[in-house]
Amino acid sequence: MRWRYRNQLDWRLVVIVLREGPIELQANGYNPVRQARGARMFRERYGMPIGAAARARLMATDRACRALVATRLAHPGREIAAMRALQLAWFNTTDLLDEDAPIERALARLDGVDAQAVVASMDSPEVSAAYQADKAEARSAAGGPTEFQGKAAIDGELVRYTAPSLVFELDGRRLEGGGFQPIEAYDVLIANLDATLERTPPPEGPLPLLEYFSDGLATQEVAVLLAGNLVLPDRAGAEDALIELAADGAVTREPLGNDALWRIAA
């Protein structure tokens, strides 16, 4: 959607805060080994780089969520890149990302983000207030389309959105794509809100994609972005093109999990 509609869409990231402590999970018999095994399901289903190494312990998500809120306040527009950096670290390292030092290390990879200042502000009154507002908004799915589709979760007496949930709003109209949805679901929601938008078609090769997404893309993301309407992604073809570009020095390949992160060469 970010490639297709560019700056015609204004994105607002709201953190869900899955849990503020791992004690409940441990009490139910969930442990780092089970967590690592479960990650393979996402790797196989979605094709994203995901390692399968068990951490020393389970992690809560509140510190990482605070980091995203702090990034949003300090560097508006870079919170999505920050979320991606933390996601890649979450799924491809054994860093304990409910601790501040690993969070700062992950954010330090981003251009235009003062990782040290972001981490230092995570417990400030401003960040805390915005964090609590996000948490409350994420638990307002009761009675809506997301709950109707069975894509919401119960948190105590509240019904919360699951990730990723996209909500599109225009002129008082609101359409939800809750939980995991195919790309076409999001696209049809946008089409029903505003059919005057310009749509950017897939490029002929990976270079324009890597120029636009300067923080890098995984192989599967390149394949999906290159695929046309109702065309299945050609992962092997995308990787072949990326390998050739890397051999020519046009792009760089950073090993990541069971795959790689591709970037335009400096």
FIRO-301430 format. One record per residue (C-alpha): residue number from 1; x, y, z. Coordinates in Angstrom, 3 decimals, always signed. Layout:
N
<node><vexgu>NUM</vexgu><x>X</x><y>Y</y><z>Z</z></node>
...
This chain:
266
<node><vexgu>1</vexgu><x>+0.000</x><y>+0.000</y><z>+0.000</z></node>
<node><vexgu>2</vexgu><x>+2.864</x><y>+2.388</y><z>+0.730</z></node>
<node><vexgu>3</vexgu><x>+4.354</x><y>+1.758</y><z>-2.724</z></node>
<node><vexgu>4</vexgu><x>+1.038</x><y>+1.828</y><z>-4.563</z></node>
<node><vexgu>5</vexgu><x>-0.399</x><y>+5.017</y><z>-3.050</z></node>
<node><vexgu>6</vexgu><x>+2.728</x><y>+6.892</y><z>-1.934</z></node>
<node><vexgu>7</vexgu><x>+2.021</x><y>+10.140</y><z>-0.073</z></node>
<node><vexgu>8</vexgu><x>-1.697</x><y>+10.015</y><z>-0.860</z></node>
<node><vexgu>9</vexgu><x>-2.174</x><y>+8.054</y><z>+2.377</z></node>
<node><vexgu>10</vexgu><x>-1.315</x><y>+9.425</y><z>+5.816</z></node>
<node><vexgu>11</vexgu><x>-0.201</x><y>+6.594</y><z>+8.090</z></node>
<node><vexgu>12</vexgu><x>-0.617</x><y>+6.597</y><z>+11.870</z></node>
<node><vexgu>13</vexgu><x>+1.013</x><y>+3.813</y><z>+13.847</z></node>
<node><vexgu>14</vexgu><x>-0.784</x><y>+2.708</y><z>+17.027</z></node>
<node><vexgu>15</vexgu><x>+0.972</x><y>+0.196</y><z>+19.285</z></node>
<node><vexgu>16</vexgu><x>-1.105</x><y>-2.654</y><z>+20.718</z></node>
<node><vexgu>17</vexgu><x>+1.093</x><y>-3.638</y><z>+23.696</z></node>
<node><vexgu>18</vexgu><x>+0.483</x><y>-7.381</y><z>+23.697</z></node>
<node><vexgu>19</vexgu><x>+1.715</x><y>-7.850</y><z>+27.243</z></node>
<node><vexgu>20</vexgu><x>+3.620</x><y>-5.973</y><z>+29.872</z></node>
<node><vexgu>21</vexgu><x>+5.181</x><y>-9.067</y><z>+31.419</z></node>
<node><vexgu>22</vexgu><x>+5.916</x><y>-12.700</y><z>+30.468</z></node>
<node><vexgu>23</vexgu><x>+4.693</x><y>-14.236</y><z>+33.741</z></node>
<node><vexgu>24</vexgu><x>+1.261</x><y>-15.184</y><z>+32.404</z></node>
<node><vexgu>25</vexgu><x>+2.771</x><y>-16.970</y><z>+29.412</z></node>
<node><vexgu>26</vexgu><x>+5.172</x><y>-18.932</y><z>+31.578</z></node>
<node><vexgu>27</vexgu><x>+2.332</x><y>-19.984</y><z>+33.860</z></node>
<node><vexgu>28</vexgu><x>+0.563</x><y>-21.490</y><z>+30.840</z></node>
<node><vexgu>29</vexgu><x>+3.591</x><y>-23.578</y><z>+29.898</z></node>
<node><vexgu>30</vexgu><x>+4.791</x><y>-21.282</y><z>+27.113</z></node>
<node><vexgu>31</vexgu><x>+8.571</x><y>-21.011</y><z>+26.944</z></node>
<node><vexgu>32</vexgu><x>+11.347</x><y>-19.732</y><z>+24.634</z></node>
<node><vexgu>33</vexgu><x>+11.667</x><y>-23.088</y><z>+22.845</z></node>
<node><vexgu>34</vexgu><x>+7.979</x><y>-23.167</y><z>+21.983</z></node>
<node><vexgu>35</vexgu><x>+8.197</x><y>-19.548</y><z>+20.892</z></node>
<node><vexgu>36</vexgu><x>+11.104</x><y>-20.290</y><z>+18.533</z></node>
<node><vexgu>37</vexgu><x>+9.313</x><y>-23.275</y><z>+17.049</z></node>
<node><vexgu>38</vexgu><x>+6.180</x><y>-21.221</y><z>+16.541</z></node>
<node><vexgu>39</vexgu><x>+8.122</x><y>-18.587</y><z>+14.612</z></node>
<node><vexgu>40</vexgu><x>+8.725</x><y>-21.143</y><z>+11.870</z></node>
<node><vexgu>41</vexgu><x>+5.019</x><y>-21.038</y><z>+11.015</z></node>
<node><vexgu>42</vexgu><x>+5.297</x><y>-17.379</y><z>+10.104</z></node>
<node><vexgu>43</vexgu><x>+8.514</x><y>-17.967</y><z>+8.193</z></node>
<node><vexgu>44</vexgu><x>+6.959</x><y>-20.693</y><z>+6.079</z></node>
<node><vexgu>45</vexgu><x>+3.636</x><y>-18.947</y><z>+5.577</z></node>
<node><vexgu>46</vexgu><x>+4.787</x><y>-15.418</y><z>+4.815</z></node>
<node><vexgu>47</vexgu><x>+8.320</x><y>-15.904</y><z>+3.518</z></node>
<node><vexgu>48</vexgu><x>+9.890</x><y>-13.249</y><z>+5.726</z></node>
<node><vexgu>49</vexgu><x>+13.349</x><y>-13.680</y><z>+7.306</z></node>
<node><vexgu>50</vexgu><x>+12.781</x><y>-15.342</y><z>+10.648</z></node>
<node><vexgu>51</vexgu><x>+15.369</x><y>-17.190</y><z>+12.682</z></node>
<node><vexgu>52</vexgu><x>+14.462</x><y>-20.090</y><z>+14.926</z></node>
<node><vexgu>53</vexgu><x>+16.760</x><y>-19.624</y><z>+17.921</z></node>
<node><vexgu>54</vexgu><x>+15.424</x><y>-19.746</y><z>+21.476</z></node>
<node><vexgu>55</vexgu><x>+16.117</x><y>-16.778</y><z>+23.718</z></node>
<node><vexgu>56</vexgu><x>+17.300</x><y>-16.993</y><z>+27.307</z></node>
<node><vexgu>57</vexgu><x>+13.790</x><y>-16.072</y><z>+28.449</z></node>
<node><vexgu>58</vexgu><x>+10.455</x><y>-14.791</y><z>+27.215</z></node>
<node><vexgu>59</vexgu><x>+10.057</x><y>-11.083</y><z>+26.547</z></node>
<node><vexgu>60</vexgu><x>+7.357</x><y>-8.559</y><z>+27.252</z></node>
<node><vexgu>61</vexgu><x>+6.480</x><y>-6.048</y><z>+24.525</z></node>
<node><vexgu>62</vexgu><x>+5.946</x><y>-2.859</y><z>+26.525</z></node>
<node><vexgu>63</vexgu><x>+9.483</x><y>-1.447</y><z>+26.266</z></node>
<node><vexgu>64</vexgu><x>+9.588</x><y>-1.926</y><z>+22.494</z></node>
<node><vexgu>65</vexgu><x>+6.153</x><y>-0.294</y><z>+22.218</z></node>
<node><vexgu>66</vexgu><x>+7.342</x><y>+2.642</y><z>+24.292</z></node>
<node><vexgu>67</vexgu><x>+10.311</x><y>+2.973</y><z>+21.944</z></node>
<node><vexgu>68</vexgu><x>+7.960</x><y>+3.209</y><z>+18.954</z></node>
<node><vexgu>69</vexgu><x>+5.827</x><y>+5.854</y><z>+20.646</z></node>
<node><vexgu>70</vexgu><x>+8.944</x><y>+7.796</y><z>+21.620</z></node>
<node><vexgu>71</vexgu><x>+10.206</x><y>+7.632</y><z>+18.027</z></node>
<node><vexgu>72</vexgu><x>+6.845</x><y>+8.863</y><z>+16.754</z></node>
<node><vexgu>73</vexgu><x>+6.997</x><y>+11.883</y><z>+19.040</z></node>
<node><vexgu>74</vexgu><x>+10.648</x><y>+12.725</y><z>+18.431</z></node>
<node><vexgu>75</vexgu><x>+10.897</x><y>+11.836</y><z>+14.737</z></node>
<node><vexgu>76</vexgu><x>+7.435</x><y>+11.942</y><z>+13.138</z></node>
<node><vexgu>77</vexgu><x>+7.284</x><y>+9.647</y><z>+10.135</z></node>
<node><vexgu>78</vexgu><x>+10.142</x><y>+7.402</y><z>+11.240</z></node>
<node><vexgu>79</vexgu><x>+8.096</x><y>+5.276</y><z>+13.624</z></node>
<node><vexgu>80</vexgu><x>+7.242</x><y>+2.759</y><z>+10.885</z></node>
<node><vexgu>81</vexgu><x>+10.940</x><y>+2.309</y><z>+10.112</z></node>
<node><vexgu>82</vexgu><x>+11.562</x><y>+1.926</y><z>+13.845</z></node>
<node><vexgu>83</vexgu><x>+8.869</x><y>-0.729</y><z>+14.096</z></node>
<node><vexgu>84</vexgu><x>+10.453</x><y>-2.604</y><z>+11.221</z></node>
<node><vexgu>85</vexgu><x>+13.917</x><y>-2.414</y><z>+12.779</z></node>
<node><vexgu>86</vexgu><x>+12.582</x><y>-3.822</y><z>+16.042</z></node>
<node><vexgu>87</vexgu><x>+10.599</x><y>-6.515</y><z>+14.207</z></node>
<node><vexgu>88</vexgu><x>+13.680</x><y>-7.691</y><z>+12.323</z></node>
<node><vexgu>89</vexgu><x>+15.661</x><y>-7.782</y><z>+15.558</z></node>
<node><vexgu>90</vexgu><x>+12.802</x><y>-9.544</y><z>+17.367</z></node>
<node><vexgu>91</vexgu><x>+12.607</x><y>-12.345</y><z>+14.806</z></node>
<node><vexgu>92</vexgu><x>+16.259</x><y>-12.679</y><z>+13.829</z></node>
<node><vexgu>93</vexgu><x>+18.327</x><y>-12.198</y><z>+16.982</z></node>
<node><vexgu>94</vexgu><x>+18.311</x><y>-13.513</y><z>+20.508</z></node>
<node><vexgu>95</vexgu><x>+18.488</x><y>-9.975</y><z>+21.925</z></node>
<node><vexgu>96</vexgu><x>+16.185</x><y>-9.339</y><z>+24.874</z></node>
<node><vexgu>97</vexgu><x>+14.118</x><y>-6.531</y><z>+23.424</z></node>
<node><vexgu>98</vexgu><x>+12.368</x><y>-5.677</y><z>+26.654</z></node>
<node><vexgu>99</vexgu><x>+15.674</x><y>-4.173</y><z>+27.791</z></node>
<node><vexgu>100</vexgu><x>+16.784</x><y>-0.703</y><z>+26.772</z></node>
<node><vexgu>101</vexgu><x>+20.295</x><y>-1.443</y><z>+25.450</z></node>
<node><vexgu>102</vexgu><x>+19.186</x><y>-3.919</y><z>+22.728</z></node>
<node><vexgu>103</vexgu><x>+16.357</x><y>-1.575</y><z>+21.741</z></node>
<node><vexgu>104</vexgu><x>+18.817</x><y>+1.279</y><z>+21.335</z></node>
<node><vexgu>105</vexgu><x>+21.118</x><y>-0.975</y><z>+19.311</z></node>
<node><vexgu>106</vexgu><x>+18.309</x><y>-1.890</y><z>+16.915</z></node>
<node><vexgu>107</vexgu><x>+17.191</x><y>+1.720</y><z>+16.441</z></node>
<node><vexgu>108</vexgu><x>+20.759</x><y>+2.942</y><z>+15.955</z></node>
<node><vexgu>109</vexgu><x>+20.723</x><y>+1.326</y><z>+12.498</z></node>
<node><vexgu>110</vexgu><x>+18.194</x><y>+3.872</y><z>+11.271</z></node>
<node><vexgu>111</vexgu><x>+19.079</x><y>+7.124</y><z>+9.563</z></node>
<node><vexgu>112</vexgu><x>+17.361</x><y>+10.148</y><z>+11.031</z></node>
<node><vexgu>113</vexgu><x>+16.675</x><y>+8.582</y><z>+14.432</z></node>
<node><vexgu>114</vexgu><x>+18.555</x><y>+9.557</y><z>+17.580</z></node>
<node><vexgu>115</vexgu><x>+18.364</x><y>+6.137</y><z>+19.206</z></node>
<node><vexgu>116</vexgu><x>+19.987</x><y>+7.209</y><z>+22.452</z></node>
<node><vexgu>117</vexgu><x>+17.603</x><y>+10.129</y><z>+22.926</z></node>
<node><vexgu>118</vexgu><x>+14.596</x><y>+7.988</y><z>+22.012</z></node>
<node><vexgu>119</vexgu><x>+15.454</x><y>+5.381</y><z>+24.624</z></node>
<node><vexgu>120</vexgu><x>+16.175</x><y>+8.041</y><z>+27.234</z></node>
<node><vexgu>121</vexgu><x>+12.673</x><y>+9.497</y><z>+26.727</z></node>
<node><vexgu>122</vexgu><x>+10.705</x><y>+6.241</y><z>+26.907</z></node>
<node><vexgu>123</vexgu><x>+9.489</x><y>+6.839</y><z>+30.458</z></node>
<node><vexgu>124</vexgu><x>+8.837</x><y>+10.558</y><z>+30.080</z></node>
<node><vexgu>125</vexgu><x>+5.338</x><y>+11.878</y><z>+30.895</z></node>
<node><vexgu>126</vexgu><x>+4.728</x><y>+12.705</y><z>+27.223</z></node>
<node><vexgu>127</vexgu><x>+5.635</x><y>+9.222</y><z>+25.993</z></node>
<node><vexgu>128</vexgu><x>+3.762</x><y>+7.552</y><z>+28.852</z></node>
<node><vexgu>129</vexgu><x>+0.576</x><y>+9.477</y><z>+28.066</z></node>
<node><vexgu>130</vexgu><x>+0.752</x><y>+8.659</y><z>+24.348</z></node>
<node><vexgu>131</vexgu><x>+1.583</x><y>+5.020</y><z>+25.139</z></node>
<node><vexgu>132</vexgu><x>-1.487</x><y>+4.670</y><z>+27.367</z></node>
<node><vexgu>133</vexgu><x>-3.662</x><y>+6.347</y><z>+24.723</z></node>
<node><vexgu>134</vexgu><x>-2.447</x><y>+3.875</y><z>+22.104</z></node>
<node><vexgu>135</vexgu><x>-3.058</x><y>+0.961</y><z>+24.436</z></node>
<node><vexgu>136</vexgu><x>-6.640</x><y>+2.108</y><z>+25.065</z></node>
<node><vexgu>137</vexgu><x>-7.348</x><y>+2.703</y><z>+21.374</z></node>
<node><vexgu>138</vexgu><x>-6.055</x><y>-0.773</y><z>+20.528</z></node>
<node><vexgu>139</vexgu><x>-8.634</x><y>-2.201</y><z>+22.944</z></node>
<node><vexgu>140</vexgu><x>-11.656</x><y>-0.615</y><z>+21.281</z></node>
<node><vexgu>141</vexgu><x>-12.502</x><y>-3.361</y><z>+18.774</z></node>
<node><vexgu>142</vexgu><x>-15.662</x><y>-4.547</y><z>+20.529</z></node>
<node><vexgu>143</vexgu><x>-18.667</x><y>-4.756</y><z>+18.240</z></node>
<node><vexgu>144</vexgu><x>-16.731</x><y>-3.813</y><z>+15.108</z></node>
<node><vexgu>145</vexgu><x>-15.785</x><y>-5.607</y><z>+11.877</z></node>
<node><vexgu>146</vexgu><x>-12.560</x><y>-7.000</y><z>+13.349</z></node>
<node><vexgu>147</vexgu><x>-14.395</x><y>-8.775</y><z>+16.138</z></node>
<node><vexgu>148</vexgu><x>-17.115</x><y>-9.867</y><z>+13.691</z></node>
<node><vexgu>149</vexgu><x>-14.485</x><y>-11.594</y><z>+11.509</z></node>
<node><vexgu>150</vexgu><x>-13.005</x><y>-13.392</y><z>+14.504</z></node>
<node><vexgu>151</vexgu><x>-9.747</x><y>-11.480</y><z>+14.130</z></node>
<node><vexgu>152</vexgu><x>-9.834</x><y>-9.706</y><z>+17.499</z></node>
<node><vexgu>153</vexgu><x>-8.498</x><y>-10.929</y><z>+20.854</z></node>
<node><vexgu>154</vexgu><x>-9.863</x><y>-10.742</y><z>+24.379</z></node>
<node><vexgu>155</vexgu><x>-7.807</x><y>-8.807</y><z>+26.924</z></node>
<node><vexgu>156</vexgu><x>-9.562</x><y>-9.084</y><z>+30.263</z></node>
<node><vexgu>157</vexgu><x>-12.952</x><y>-7.496</y><z>+29.699</z></node>
<node><vexgu>158</vexgu><x>-11.802</x><y>-5.602</y><z>+26.588</z></node>
<node><vexgu>159</vexgu><x>-11.654</x><y>-6.607</y><z>+22.936</z></node>
<node><vexgu>160</vexgu><x>-8.411</x><y>-5.612</y><z>+21.271</z></node>
<node><vexgu>161</vexgu><x>-7.183</x><y>-5.458</y><z>+17.719</z></node>
<node><vexgu>162</vexgu><x>-4.601</x><y>-8.005</y><z>+16.606</z></node>
<node><vexgu>163</vexgu><x>-1.591</x><y>-7.153</y><z>+14.503</z></node>
<node><vexgu>164</vexgu><x>-1.551</x><y>-6.122</y><z>+11.796</z></node>
<node><vexgu>165</vexgu><x>-4.878</x><y>-4.299</y><z>+11.725</z></node>
<node><vexgu>166</vexgu><x>-5.413</x><y>-1.479</y><z>+9.235</z></node>
<node><vexgu>167</vexgu><x>-8.164</x><y>+1.109</y><z>+9.638</z></node>
<node><vexgu>168</vexgu><x>-8.859</x><y>+3.498</y><z>+6.768</z></node>
<node><vexgu>169</vexgu><x>-10.731</x><y>+6.746</y><z>+7.380</z></node>
<node><vexgu>170</vexgu><x>-11.907</x><y>+9.508</y><z>+5.045</z></node>
<node><vexgu>171</vexgu><x>-14.499</x><y>+12.243</y><z>+5.597</z></node>
<node><vexgu>172</vexgu><x>-16.110</x><y>+10.481</y><z>+8.526</z></node>
<node><vexgu>173</vexgu><x>-16.168</x><y>+7.048</y><z>+6.892</z></node>
<node><vexgu>174</vexgu><x>-14.205</x><y>+4.242</y><z>+8.538</z></node>
<node><vexgu>175</vexgu><x>-13.353</x><y>+0.810</y><z>+7.113</z></node>
<node><vexgu>176</vexgu><x>-11.408</x><y>-1.903</y><z>+8.960</z></node>
<node><vexgu>177</vexgu><x>-9.108</x><y>-4.654</y><z>+7.811</z></node>
<node><vexgu>178</vexgu><x>-8.489</x><y>-6.404</y><z>+11.125</z></node>
<node><vexgu>179</vexgu><x>-5.743</x><y>-8.934</y><z>+11.740</z></node>
<node><vexgu>180</vexgu><x>-3.980</x><y>-10.747</y><z>+8.905</z></node>
<node><vexgu>181</vexgu><x>-5.629</x><y>-9.980</y><z>+5.556</z></node>
<node><vexgu>182</vexgu><x>-4.582</x><y>-10.434</y><z>+1.916</z></node>
<node><vexgu>183</vexgu><x>-3.281</x><y>-7.310</y><z>+0.202</z></node>
<node><vexgu>184</vexgu><x>-6.389</x><y>-7.233</y><z>-1.971</z></node>
<node><vexgu>185</vexgu><x>-8.558</x><y>-6.735</y><z>+1.128</z></node>
<node><vexgu>186</vexgu><x>-6.784</x><y>-3.504</y><z>+2.005</z></node>
<node><vexgu>187</vexgu><x>-6.902</x><y>-2.373</y><z>-1.605</z></node>
<node><vexgu>188</vexgu><x>-10.648</x><y>-2.864</y><z>-1.935</z></node>
<node><vexgu>189</vexgu><x>-11.210</x><y>-0.829</y><z>+1.242</z></node>
<node><vexgu>190</vexgu><x>-9.217</x><y>+2.053</y><z>-0.217</z></node>
<node><vexgu>191</vexgu><x>-11.063</x><y>+1.763</y><z>-3.541</z></node>
<node><vexgu>192</vexgu><x>-14.378</x><y>+2.096</y><z>-1.729</z></node>
<node><vexgu>193</vexgu><x>-13.206</x><y>+5.191</y><z>+0.125</z></node>
<node><vexgu>194</vexgu><x>-11.575</x><y>+7.099</y><z>-2.721</z></node>
<node><vexgu>195</vexgu><x>-11.508</x><y>+5.968</y><z>-6.337</z></node>
<node><vexgu>196</vexgu><x>-9.713</x><y>+9.154</y><z>-7.444</z></node>
<node><vexgu>197</vexgu><x>-6.324</x><y>+8.140</y><z>-6.070</z></node>
<node><vexgu>198</vexgu><x>-3.448</x><y>+7.417</y><z>-8.432</z></node>
<node><vexgu>199</vexgu><x>-2.052</x><y>+3.884</y><z>-8.309</z></node>
<node><vexgu>200</vexgu><x>+1.649</x><y>+3.244</y><z>-8.888</z></node>
<node><vexgu>201</vexgu><x>+2.110</x><y>-0.027</y><z>-10.799</z></node>
<node><vexgu>202</vexgu><x>+4.802</x><y>-2.600</y><z>-10.050</z></node>
<node><vexgu>203</vexgu><x>+8.187</x><y>-1.691</y><z>-11.531</z></node>
<node><vexgu>204</vexgu><x>+9.973</x><y>-3.881</y><z>-14.050</z></node>
<node><vexgu>205</vexgu><x>+12.776</x><y>-4.677</y><z>-11.626</z></node>
<node><vexgu>206</vexgu><x>+13.848</x><y>-4.342</y><z>-7.988</z></node>
<node><vexgu>207</vexgu><x>+15.930</x><y>-1.144</y><z>-8.219</z></node>
<node><vexgu>208</vexgu><x>+13.053</x><y>+1.386</y><z>-8.000</z></node>
<node><vexgu>209</vexgu><x>+11.721</x><y>-0.503</y><z>-4.984</z></node>
<node><vexgu>210</vexgu><x>+15.018</x><y>-0.347</y><z>-3.125</z></node>
<node><vexgu>211</vexgu><x>+15.400</x><y>+3.322</y><z>-4.009</z></node>
<node><vexgu>212</vexgu><x>+11.967</x><y>+4.045</y><z>-2.534</z></node>
<node><vexgu>213</vexgu><x>+12.311</x><y>+1.821</y><z>+0.538</z></node>
<node><vexgu>214</vexgu><x>+15.759</x><y>+3.010</y><z>+1.548</z></node>
<node><vexgu>215</vexgu><x>+15.719</x><y>+1.062</y><z>+4.831</z></node>
<node><vexgu>216</vexgu><x>+15.835</x><y>-2.159</y><z>+2.815</z></node>
<node><vexgu>217</vexgu><x>+13.521</x><y>-4.985</y><z>+1.767</z></node>
<node><vexgu>218</vexgu><x>+13.491</x><y>-8.734</y><z>+2.262</z></node>
<node><vexgu>219</vexgu><x>+13.370</x><y>-11.032</y><z>-0.754</z></node>
<node><vexgu>220</vexgu><x>+9.690</x><y>-11.872</y><z>-0.283</z></node>
<node><vexgu>221</vexgu><x>+8.763</x><y>-8.194</y><z>-0.083</z></node>
<node><vexgu>222</vexgu><x>+10.522</x><y>-7.510</y><z>-3.373</z></node>
<node><vexgu>223</vexgu><x>+8.719</x><y>-10.463</y><z>-4.958</z></node>
<node><vexgu>224</vexgu><x>+5.317</x><y>-9.252</y><z>-3.737</z></node>
<node><vexgu>225</vexgu><x>+5.946</x><y>-5.696</y><z>-4.920</z></node>
<node><vexgu>226</vexgu><x>+7.010</x><y>-6.896</y><z>-8.362</z></node>
<node><vexgu>227</vexgu><x>+3.905</x><y>-9.049</y><z>-8.840</z></node>
<node><vexgu>228</vexgu><x>+1.064</x><y>-7.615</y><z>-10.906</z></node>
<node><vexgu>229</vexgu><x>-2.645</x><y>-7.837</y><z>-10.225</z></node>
<node><vexgu>230</vexgu><x>-3.709</x><y>-11.413</y><z>-9.422</z></node>
<node><vexgu>231</vexgu><x>-0.188</x><y>-12.633</y><z>-10.178</z></node>
<node><vexgu>232</vexgu><x>+1.494</x><y>-14.873</y><z>-7.608</z></node>
<node><vexgu>233</vexgu><x>+4.836</x><y>-13.518</y><z>-6.350</z></node>
<node><vexgu>234</vexgu><x>+7.844</x><y>-15.048</y><z>-8.107</z></node>
<node><vexgu>235</vexgu><x>+10.279</x><y>-15.292</y><z>-5.201</z></node>
<node><vexgu>236</vexgu><x>+12.939</x><y>-17.173</y><z>-7.151</z></node>
<node><vexgu>237</vexgu><x>+12.759</x><y>-14.682</y><z>-10.004</z></node>
<node><vexgu>238</vexgu><x>+12.994</x><y>-11.740</y><z>-7.620</z></node>
<node><vexgu>239</vexgu><x>+15.993</x><y>-13.262</y><z>-5.862</z></node>
<node><vexgu>240</vexgu><x>+17.710</x><y>-13.956</y><z>-9.193</z></node>
<node><vexgu>241</vexgu><x>+17.302</x><y>-10.295</y><z>-10.154</z></node>
<node><vexgu>242</vexgu><x>+18.602</x><y>-9.157</y><z>-6.760</z></node>
<node><vexgu>243</vexgu><x>+21.611</x><y>-11.466</y><z>-6.958</z></node>
<node><vexgu>244</vexgu><x>+22.478</x><y>-10.040</y><z>-10.353</z></node>
<node><vexgu>245</vexgu><x>+22.163</x><y>-6.468</y><z>-9.100</z></node>
<node><vexgu>246</vexgu><x>+24.347</x><y>-7.299</y><z>-6.113</z></node>
<node><vexgu>247</vexgu><x>+26.988</x><y>-8.809</y><z>-8.398</z></node>
<node><vexgu>248</vexgu><x>+26.976</x><y>-5.571</y><z>-10.410</z></node>
<node><vexgu>249</vexgu><x>+27.410</x><y>-3.526</y><z>-7.223</z></node>
<node><vexgu>250</vexgu><x>+24.017</x><y>-1.817</y><z>-7.494</z></node>
<node><vexgu>251</vexgu><x>+22.582</x><y>-3.300</y><z>-4.304</z></node>
<node><vexgu>252</vexgu><x>+23.911</x><y>-4.796</y><z>-1.094</z></node>
<node><vexgu>253</vexgu><x>+22.858</x><y>-8.047</y><z>+0.552</z></node>
<node><vexgu>254</vexgu><x>+22.866</x><y>-8.334</y><z>+4.348</z></node>
<node><vexgu>255</vexgu><x>+22.256</x><y>-11.881</y><z>+5.625</z></node>
<node><vexgu>256</vexgu><x>+19.278</x><y>-11.916</y><z>+7.945</z></node>
<node><vexgu>257</vexgu><x>+17.724</x><y>-14.976</y><z>+9.562</z></node>
<node><vexgu>258</vexgu><x>+17.130</x><y>-17.505</y><z>+6.808</z></node>
<node><vexgu>259</vexgu><x>+17.157</x><y>-14.812</y><z>+4.118</z></node>
<node><vexgu>260</vexgu><x>+18.619</x><y>-11.351</y><z>+3.556</z></node>
<node><vexgu>261</vexgu><x>+17.902</x><y>-7.636</y><z>+3.658</z></node>
<node><vexgu>262</vexgu><x>+18.563</x><y>-5.915</y><z>+0.332</z></node>
<node><vexgu>263</vexgu><x>+19.471</x><y>-2.233</y><z>+0.068</z></node>
<node><vexgu>264</vexgu><x>+20.450</x><y>+0.156</y><z>-2.663</z></node>
<node><vexgu>265</vexgu><x>+24.238</x><y>+0.506</y><z>-2.741</z></node>
<node><vexgu>266</vexgu><x>+25.632</x><y>+3.747</y><z>-1.371</z></node>
